Amino acid sequence: MLLGAVLVLLLLGGAAPASAHAALRGSDPEDGSVVEAAPRHLTLTFTESVGLLDDSFRIYGPDNRRVHPGEPQRADGASDTARTDLPGGLADGTYTVAWRVVSADSHPVSGAFTFSIGEPSPTPPEAPADHAEHPVTTSLYDTGRYLAYIAAALLVGTAAFAALCRPPDPAPLRAPLLTGWWTLLTATTALLVLRAPYENGASPATALDPSAFPGTLTGRPGLALLARLALLLAAALLAPLVRRRTPRTRLAAGTALAVALALTWAAAEHASAGIQVPLAMTSSVLHLLATACWLGGLTALLLTLHRAATPPPVTTVTRFSRLASVSVTVLVVTGVYQSWRGLGSWSALTGTPYGRTLTVKLAAALFLLPAAAFSRRWTALLARPAAAEERVPEPVGAPGPPPEPEPGPKTPQADGPDDRRRRALRRSVLAEALVAVVVLLVTTVLTGTLPARAQAEAARTPEPQVAGLPGAEAFTIPYDAGTPDGRGTVQLTMDPGRVGENGLQAVVLGPRGALTSVPELRVSFTLREKDVGPIDAGLTDRGGYWATNDLTLPLEGTWTMRLTVRVSEVDQVSEVRQVEITR
């Protein structure tokens, strides 16, 4: 029931937009500026280091035609910059620059601005729609992140409980160990596959495009995910060998693996950007490990109390109580530092989304204290010798043999003090675990929220005006699939949908709404009033979708778009739509 509730919360809350954590500090040429001569380079400067994409720059000229710049690169090797070479012979007028980069903490960020050469164009470009992210891709990616956090806490916390608390019956811990490992492996693989469409703001259908993997696997977030996969696979291969070693060797190997896993998060999250990066990454690793030892250990203790063949001895519970105390101390120290680093000021605690989310996390953590206090109280009572409490004073006089019991029916034996205390401990640990899941859920939301310090720094920079890209055109065209099931659809997107060079992407869906493959897909455009065309778009199969970036429509007017879908080797169907193309 608990896991089901968490998944419902994740799926319902996963569609919220992710915050981008790098802000544009400035550009050269500046936004809205007019320069006398065409610049040789276009340079962007950000508030933190960023990763570059193959399509980090999209530039449109005064005639709405696409300008093809050079490869994205750094300006003088600075990691917080993005630069591209501009072609020579640029005409006078207003140019629109749309940019997209990946923040140091793995979140994509995009924007647009304009500059003019000579003099501004008579008609200023329209403001574009925000295509910074695809809602389905973002929802799936965020869900994978949440599951990875929960699985890591379960895996590391259960292993820590087994190694440090040493329960005599470890059988109940096998299930959470395997569940944590498999869930973390699956979530990490899904995040790696979804990384390219997440960075590019594309549909999940493009996730298996082979051309997108090289760029993904060489960026910091992709390398961190690859390292996490390698660590999980290495752990599975080495576990049988380590199991036969001494307890000290097993503890050292498990600690090294846990620290390495935590580093894969710290290297691609908030700690990797901003001020005091080495100290912040160390704090982040300790915070993650303390969270896992406490919350994952709670789950392990709860399973041991409920499912062990024999009740765990007092020493096992006492050891976990000490482990939890150390974990809470580490959480307080690292949490205070990370809060100061992320907030920057007291006013940000209530005046920013990051501060308000942090307040919710702190409030949820406060609810843990009474449950933890009750758990420690029952643990302390269990540690007392029960015999001392049950000792009955003997009568004064010479001791004699105890009286023989009178015959009669046997009465059921009452629970001893230890049984009652174990039941009370189970209830308090269960309450602690329920609140801990809420804390972990809020923590994952916090990692996707723009830190208040970065938000304040971005606010001090000139805010670029979002102007520039002509809006994209989208079409959904039904077609006869040639099967008893009925009709399928083709979803077409034309960017920018204006005179000049355009990009065209198409996804083919079957009668039941699922992605389907077809032998051939053709799109052509004809402007009958000017006797132009047909112009073939030249779509190519990109592995799950069809696309081209070389469609040029030279004139404005009402164009006839003909879509031809080859549904089999011998059958094809065609559909016609009218498309308005303007300047």
CORUR-V57874 format. One record per residue. RES is the residue in one small letter. PSI is psi in radians with two decimals (* if undefined). OMEGA is omega in whole degrees, -180 to 180 (NA if undefined). D_FIRST is the distance of its C-alpha to the first C-alpha in whole Angstrom. Layout:
res	psi	omega	d_first
RES	PSI	OMEGA	D_FIRST
RES	PSI	OMEGA	D_FIRST
This chain:
res	psi	omega	d_first
m	-0.71	-179	0
l	-0.82	180	4
l	-0.65	178	6
g	-0.74	178	5
a	-0.69	179	6
v	-0.76	-179	9
l	-0.68	177	10
v	-0.77	178	11
l	-0.69	-179	12
l	-0.77	-177	14
l	-0.63	179	15
l	-0.59	-177	17
g	-0.07	-175	18
g	-0.23	-177	20
a	0.00	179	23
a	2.50	-178	24
p	2.44	176	27
a	2.49	-180	28
s	2.40	176	30
a	2.38	-167	34
h	0.10	171	35
a	2.46	180	38
a	2.56	178	41
l	2.06	-180	44
r	-0.60	-179	47
g	2.93	180	50
s	2.72	176	52
d	1.88	4	55
p	2.70	-179	56
e	2.76	179	55
d	2.24	178	53
g	0.06	-177	55
s	2.81	176	58
v	2.08	-179	62
v	2.63	-177	63
e	-0.72	-178	67
a	2.73	-179	66
a	2.26	179	63
p	2.71	178	61
r	-0.51	-178	61
h	2.80	171	57
l	2.15	-173	54
t	2.34	176	52
l	2.46	177	49
t	2.31	-174	48
f	2.95	-179	45
t	-0.20	178	43
e	3.03	-180	42
s	2.56	-177	42
v	2.75	173	41
g	2.54	-177	40
l	2.59	177	43
l	2.85	177	42
d	-0.55	-178	44
d	0.71	-178	44
s	-0.45	-180	44
f	2.25	168	47
r	2.10	-174	48
i	2.32	179	51
y	2.36	-178	53
g	-3.11	-179	57
p	-0.46	180	59
d	0.22	-179	59
n	0.21	174	55
r	2.59	180	56
r	2.29	174	53
v	2.25	-176	55
h	1.83	179	54
p	-3.12	176	54
g	-3.07	180	54
e	2.44	175	51
p	2.43	-178	49
q	3.14	178	50
r	2.69	173	50
a	1.93	-179	53
d	0.53	177	55
g	0.09	-178	52
a	2.27	-175	50
s	-0.24	180	46
d	0.37	-179	46
t	2.78	172	48
a	2.29	-177	48
r	2.58	174	51
t	2.57	178	53
d	2.35	179	56
l	2.52	179	58
p	2.75	179	60
g	2.89	177	64
g	0.51	178	66
l	2.36	-178	63
a	2.81	176	64
d	2.64	178	65
g	-3.01	-176	62
t	2.36	179	58
y	2.47	178	56
t	2.28	178	52
v	2.05	173	50
a	2.21	-176	46
w	2.72	178	44
r	2.18	179	41
v	3.05	178	40
v	2.16	180	37
s	2.78	-178	37
a	-0.45	179	37
d	0.43	168	33
s	0.01	-179	32
h	2.30	177	32
p	2.59	179	34
v	2.51	-177	37
s	2.90	179	40
g	-3.06	-179	42
a	2.65	175	46
f	3.03	-178	49
t	2.71	168	53
f	2.82	-176	56
s	2.57	174	60
i	2.22	180	63
g	-1.27	178	66
e	2.67	-179	65
p	2.70	177	62
s	2.63	-180	61
p	-0.68	-179	63
t	1.93	-180	59
p	2.56	179	56
p	2.65	178	53
e	2.67	176	50
a	2.36	-178	47
p	2.78	169	44
a	2.65	-177	41
d	1.86	178	38
h	0.61	-174	37
a	-0.40	-178	36
e	2.71	175	32
h	2.16	-172	31
p	-0.67	-179	28
v	-0.77	178	26
t	-0.78	180	27
t	-0.72	180	26
s	-0.80	179	22
l	-0.71	-178	22
y	-0.75	179	24
d	-0.68	177	21
t	-0.71	177	18
g	-0.68	178	20
r	-0.78	180	21
y	-0.82	-179	17
l	-0.63	179	16
a	-0.73	178	19
y	-0.84	-179	19
i	-0.76	-179	15
a	-0.69	179	17
a	-0.74	178	20
a	-0.71	180	19
l	-0.77	-177	17
l	-0.94	-177	20
v	-0.74	-178	22
g	-0.71	178	21
t	-0.75	179	20
a	-0.71	178	24
a	-0.71	179	25
f	-0.76	-179	24
a	-0.68	-175	25
a	-0.67	-173	28
l	-0.56	-178	29
c	-0.34	172	27
r	1.09	175	28
p	2.46	-179	26
p	-0.45	179	28
d	1.62	-177	26
p	0.08	-176	24
a	-0.73	-180	22
p	-0.24	-177	19
l	-0.19	-179	19
r	-0.75	-178	20
a	-0.87	179	17
p	-0.55	177	16
l	-0.85	-180	19
l	-0.70	179	19
t	-0.78	178	16
g	-0.75	-179	17
w	-0.88	-178	21
w	-0.71	179	20
t	-0.75	179	18
l	-0.69	178	20
l	-0.78	-179	23
t	-0.78	-179	21
a	-0.72	-180	21
t	-0.72	177	24
t	-0.76	179	26
a	-0.71	178	24
l	-0.66	180	26
l	-0.71	179	29
v	-0.66	-178	29
l	-0.08	-173	28
r	-0.77	-178	31
a	-0.91	177	34
p	-0.50	177	33
y	-0.76	179	31
e	-0.65	-175	34
n	-0.04	-178	36
g	0.59	-175	34
a	3.03	-180	34
s	2.69	175	32
p	-0.35	179	29
a	-0.36	-180	32
t	0.11	-173	34
a	-0.56	-176	32
l	0.29	177	34
d	2.01	-176	37
p	-0.50	-177	39
s	-0.31	-177	42
a	-0.32	-174	39
f	-0.71	-179	38
p	-0.76	179	41
g	-0.64	-179	40
t	-0.73	-174	37
l	-0.19	179	37
t	-0.16	177	40
g	2.86	-177	38
r	-0.84	179	36
p	-0.72	179	33
g	-0.72	178	33
l	-0.67	178	35
a	-0.72	178	32
l	-0.71	176	30
l	-0.75	178	32
a	-0.68	179	33
r	-0.74	177	29
l	-0.78	-180	29
a	-0.70	179	32
l	-0.74	180	31
l	-0.74	179	28
l	-0.70	178	30
a	-0.68	178	32
a	-0.72	180	30
a	-0.64	-179	29
l	-0.63	-175	33
l	-0.21	-177	34
a	-0.79	179	31
p	-0.59	180	33
l	-0.76	-178	36
v	-0.52	-177	35
r	-0.47	-179	33
r	-0.02	-180	37
r	3.14	180	38
t	2.78	178	38
p	-0.63	180	35
r	-0.70	178	37
t	-0.74	179	37
r	-0.71	-180	34
l	-0.73	179	33
a	-0.74	180	35
a	-0.74	179	34
g	-0.67	178	30
t	-0.76	179	31
a	-0.74	179	33
l	-0.74	-179	31
a	-0.75	179	28
v	-0.73	180	31
a	-0.71	177	32
l	-0.77	180	28
a	-0.60	179	28
l	-0.50	179	31
t	-0.42	173	30
w	-0.81	-176	28
a	-0.55	-177	31
a	-0.20	-176	34
a	0.38	180	32
e	-2.80	-176	30
h	-0.62	-175	32
a	-0.42	-175	34
s	-0.02	-179	36
a	2.67	178	38
g	-2.60	-176	39
i	2.70	173	41
q	0.93	-174	41
v	-0.83	-180	39
p	-0.81	179	40
l	-0.67	-179	39
a	-0.69	179	36
m	-0.68	175	35
t	-0.79	178	35
s	-0.70	-179	33
s	-0.73	179	30
v	-0.83	179	30
l	-0.68	180	30
h	-0.77	180	28
l	-0.76	-179	25
l	-0.71	178	26
a	-0.70	177	26
t	-0.77	-179	22
a	-0.75	-179	21
c	-0.66	-179	23
w	-0.97	-174	21
l	-0.76	176	18
g	-0.64	176	17
g	-0.60	176	19
l	-0.76	178	17
t	-0.76	179	14
a	-0.74	179	17
l	-0.72	-180	18
l	-0.76	178	15
l	-0.66	179	15
t	-0.72	180	19
l	-0.57	-174	19
h	-0.57	-167	16
r	-0.15	-180	18
a	2.53	-180	21
a	-0.64	175	24
t	2.53	-180	26
p	2.45	180	25
p	2.50	180	25
p	2.88	-179	29
v	-0.60	-178	29
t	-0.63	179	31
t	-0.80	-180	27
v	-0.67	180	26
t	-0.70	178	29
r	-0.72	179	29
f	-0.61	178	25
s	-0.71	177	26
r	-0.74	179	29
l	-0.74	179	27
a	-0.67	180	25
s	-0.77	178	28
v	-0.74	-179	30
s	-0.76	180	27
v	-0.69	178	27
t	-0.78	178	31
v	-0.71	180	30
l	-0.71	-179	28
v	-0.82	-177	30
v	-0.89	-179	33
t	-0.59	179	32
g	-0.70	177	30
v	-0.75	180	33
y	-0.81	-178	35
q	-0.58	177	33
s	-0.78	177	32
w	-0.74	-178	36
r	-0.65	-178	36
g	-0.55	-176	34
l	-0.97	-179	35
g	-0.45	180	39
s	2.74	179	40
w	-0.62	-178	38
s	-0.46	-180	39
a	-0.29	-179	36
l	-0.57	179	33
t	-0.20	-175	33
g	0.05	-180	35
t	2.70	176	34
p	-0.67	179	30
y	-0.78	-180	30
g	-0.71	180	31
r	-0.69	177	28
t	-0.69	177	25
l	-0.65	178	27
t	-0.73	177	27
v	-0.72	179	23
k	-0.76	179	22
l	-0.70	179	25
a	-0.74	178	24
a	-0.66	179	20
a	-0.58	178	22
l	-0.56	178	24
f	-0.37	178	21
l	-0.48	-173	20
l	-0.83	178	24
p	-0.73	179	23
a	-0.73	178	20
a	-0.65	179	22
a	-0.75	178	25
f	-0.70	179	24
s	-0.76	179	23
r	-0.62	-180	26
r	-0.82	-180	28
w	-0.55	176	26
t	-0.77	179	27
a	-0.69	179	30
l	-0.66	178	31
l	-0.52	-178	30
a	-0.31	178	32
r	2.49	176	35
p	2.09	-178	37
a	-0.49	-177	36
a	-0.56	-179	39
a	-0.56	-179	41
e	-0.42	-176	39
e	0.05	-178	40
r	2.30	-180	43
v	2.26	-180	46
p	2.39	178	49
e	2.59	178	52
p	2.63	179	55
v	2.40	-180	58
g	-3.13	-179	61
a	2.33	178	61
p	2.52	177	58
g	3.04	-179	58
p	2.56	179	56
p	2.60	-180	53
p	2.58	178	53
e	2.42	177	52
p	2.48	179	49
e	2.49	179	50
p	2.59	180	49
g	3.04	-180	47
p	2.53	180	43
k	2.44	177	40
t	2.60	180	38
p	2.45	-178	34
q	2.31	-180	34
a	2.66	177	32
d	2.43	175	30
g	3.02	180	31
p	-0.64	-179	31
d	-0.66	179	29
d	-0.76	180	26
r	-0.69	-180	26
r	-0.65	178	25
r	-0.69	177	23
r	-0.74	178	21
a	-0.66	178	21
l	-0.69	178	21
r	-0.76	-178	17
r	-0.75	-179	16
s	-0.65	178	18
v	-0.67	178	17
l	-0.78	177	13
a	-0.69	179	14
e	-0.72	-179	16
a	-0.67	180	13
l	-0.81	179	11
v	-0.58	-180	14
a	-0.62	178	15
v	-0.70	178	12
v	-0.74	178	14
v	-0.76	-180	17
l	-0.66	179	17
l	-0.77	179	16
v	-0.59	179	19
t	-0.74	179	21
t	-0.61	175	20
v	-0.67	-179	22
l	-0.62	180	24
t	-0.32	178	26
g	0.26	-178	26
t	2.42	-179	28
l	2.10	178	32
p	2.52	-176	33
a	-0.61	179	35
r	-0.76	178	38
a	-0.63	178	38
q	-0.72	179	38
a	-0.67	179	41
e	-0.69	178	43
a	-0.59	-180	42
a	-0.43	180	43
r	-0.23	178	47
t	2.69	178	48
p	2.21	-178	49
e	2.11	-178	46
p	2.49	175	47
q	2.29	179	48
v	1.62	179	46
a	2.58	171	48
g	-1.24	-168	49
l	2.33	169	48
p	2.54	-177	48
g	2.62	179	45
a	2.66	176	44
e	2.39	180	44
a	2.46	-179	42
f	2.49	170	42
t	2.00	-172	40
i	2.05	176	42
p	2.68	178	42
y	2.74	179	44
d	1.98	-177	44
a	-0.18	178	42
g	0.35	180	45
t	2.85	179	42
p	-0.30	-177	41
d	-0.44	179	38
g	-2.36	-170	40
r	2.52	172	40
g	-3.04	179	38
t	2.68	172	39
v	2.17	178	40
q	2.04	-176	39
l	2.43	174	42
t	2.17	179	42
m	2.17	-176	45
d	2.07	10	46
p	0.00	-178	48
g	0.57	-178	49
r	3.08	176	52
v	2.38	180	56
g	-2.73	-176	56
e	2.38	-178	54
n	2.69	169	50
g	2.56	-178	47
l	2.21	176	46
q	2.49	-178	42
a	2.38	176	41
v	2.27	-178	38
v	2.18	179	38
l	2.46	180	35
g	-3.10	-178	36
p	-0.46	-179	36
r	0.19	177	32
g	0.09	180	31
a	2.68	177	31
l	2.42	179	33
t	2.71	179	36
s	2.51	178	39
v	2.65	-179	43
p	-0.58	-176	46
e	2.54	176	47
l	2.14	-179	47
r	2.50	175	50
v	2.27	177	50
s	2.73	-177	54
f	2.38	180	55
t	2.29	174	58
l	1.63	-171	60
r	-0.65	-176	63
e	-0.40	177	65
k	0.03	-179	66
d	0.82	179	66
v	2.28	177	63
g	-3.11	8	61
p	2.49	177	59
i	2.03	-180	58
d	2.28	-178	55
a	-0.44	180	52
g	0.76	179	52
l	2.47	175	48
t	2.59	-180	47
d	2.08	-179	44
r	0.29	-179	42
g	1.30	-178	39
g	-0.33	176	37
y	2.89	-179	39
w	2.51	-176	42
a	2.79	171	44
t	2.63	176	48
n	0.21	-172	49
d	0.55	178	52
l	2.03	180	53
t	2.09	176	56
l	1.90	-167	57
p	-0.32	-173	60
l	2.67	174	61
e	2.76	-179	59
g	-3.05	179	59
t	1.86	-178	57
w	2.57	174	56
t	2.04	179	55
m	2.12	179	52
r	2.12	178	52
l	2.18	179	49
t	2.12	180	50
v	2.08	174	47
r	1.87	-174	48
v	-0.27	176	45
s	-3.08	-179	47
e	-0.35	-176	50
v	-0.22	-175	52
d	2.48	175	51
q	2.71	178	50
v	2.67	-179	49
s	2.51	176	50
e	2.60	-176	49
v	2.41	176	51
r	2.64	175	50
q	2.30	-177	52
v	2.20	179	51
e	2.08	180	53
i	2.14	-180	54
t	3.00	178	55
r	*	NA	57
